Amino acid sequence: MFRAITVSREYGSGGGMIARAVAEKLGWELLDRALIAEVARIAQVDAESVVRYDEHVDSWWHRLYRGGLLSFTLAAGIAPGDAQFCDAETMADFAKQVMIKAAERGGCVIVGRGAQCVLQDYEDVLHVFIYAPWTERVRRVWTRAAPNGDIEELIRATDDERARYIRLYYGCDWKDPHLYHMMLSSELGSEQVASMILEAVNAGVPAW
């Protein structure tokens, strides 16, 4: 029986909305914004700092010199606990801890953050990937945010960043079908996709 769900999503696919609908129907905890809040709590930083690094990758310069910077702070007499960096790698580590604890409790829907990789060996976790046609994604992003600048470039950049995040921290291909039990197009309709996920959860076996 599935006790938790991970929902990975293309930017603009509506995956976050579908995850919310599934969590509400099951009466489960939704770990999306709530995951950010929990990471901020245990990292003892403000939520805005977590958002800045959420599903992002540090610059090559930062990754190259990160060990040296940490060694320098320790050599300067700063206690290890006080030498914690607020960067993407640190936030990814905290997010991993939060996701594992949530999955072990059960009754949760986790959105993004590499949960499908972190919890890949948990037999009671259902892994779902949500995608959508390009034109639908552009329309949804425009309707939701009406951002300034090139919407198509924003979508491409966000997807690329998420793919890099998964590749760097978990060594996985974000769109590898073997990471998921279900890969669903939101073109079918958000309610229909949510119903299909709920059916798989209620059946208690992977859906193909």
Secondary structure as the mmCIF struct_conf table of DSSP 4:
data_model
#
loop_
_struct_conf.conf_type_id
_struct_conf.id
_struct_conf.beg_label_comp_id
_struct_conf.beg_label_asym_id
_struct_conf.beg_label_seq_id
_struct_conf.end_label_comp_id
_struct_conf.end_label_asym_id
_struct_conf.end_label_seq_id
STRN STRN1 ALA A 4 ARG A 9
TURN_TY1_P TURN_TY1_P1 TYR A 11 GLY A 12
BEND BEND1 SER A 13 GLY A 14
HELX_RH_AL_P HELX_RH_AL_P1 GLY A 15 LEU A 26
TURN_TY1_P TURN_TY1_P2 GLY A 27 GLY A 27
HELX_LH_PP_P HELX_LH_PP_P1 TRP A 28 TRP A 28
STRN STRN2 GLU A 29 LEU A 31
BEND BEND2 ASP A 32 ASP A 32
HELX_RH_AL_P HELX_RH_AL_P2 ARG A 33 ALA A 43
TURN_TY1_P TURN_TY1_P3 GLN A 44 GLN A 44
BEND BEND3 VAL A 45 VAL A 45
HELX_RH_AL_P HELX_RH_AL_P3 ALA A 47 TYR A 53
TURN_TY1_P TURN_TY1_P4 ASP A 54 GLU A 55
HELX_RH_AL_P HELX_RH_AL_P4 TRP A 60 ALA A 75
TURN_TY1_P TURN_TY1_P5 ALA A 76 GLY A 77
HELX_RH_3T_P HELX_RH_3T_P1 PRO A 80 ASP A 82
BEND BEND4 ASP A 87 ASP A 87
HELX_RH_AL_P HELX_RH_AL_P5 ALA A 88 ARG A 105
STRN STRN3 CYS A 108 VAL A 111
BEND BEND5 GLY A 112 GLY A 112
TURN_TY1_P TURN_TY1_P6 ARG A 113 GLY A 114
HELX_RH_AL_P HELX_RH_AL_P6 ALA A 115 VAL A 118
TURN_TY1_P TURN_TY1_P7 LEU A 119 ASP A 121
TURN_TY1_P TURN_TY1_P8 GLU A 123 ASP A 124
STRN STRN4 VAL A 125 TYR A 131
HELX_RH_AL_P HELX_RH_AL_P7 TRP A 134 ALA A 145
BEND BEND6 ASN A 148 GLY A 149
HELX_RH_AL_P HELX_RH_AL_P8 ILE A 151 TYR A 170
TURN_TY1_P TURN_TY1_P9 TRP A 174 LYS A 175
HELX_RH_3T_P HELX_RH_3T_P2 PRO A 177 LEU A 179
BEND BEND7 HIS A 181 HIS A 181
STRN STRN5 MET A 182 SER A 185
HELX_RH_3T_P HELX_RH_3T_P3 SER A 186 LEU A 188
HELX_RH_AL_P HELX_RH_AL_P9 SER A 190 ALA A 203
TURN_TY1_P TURN_TY1_P10 GLY A 204 GLY A 204
BEND BEND8 VAL A 205 VAL A 205
#
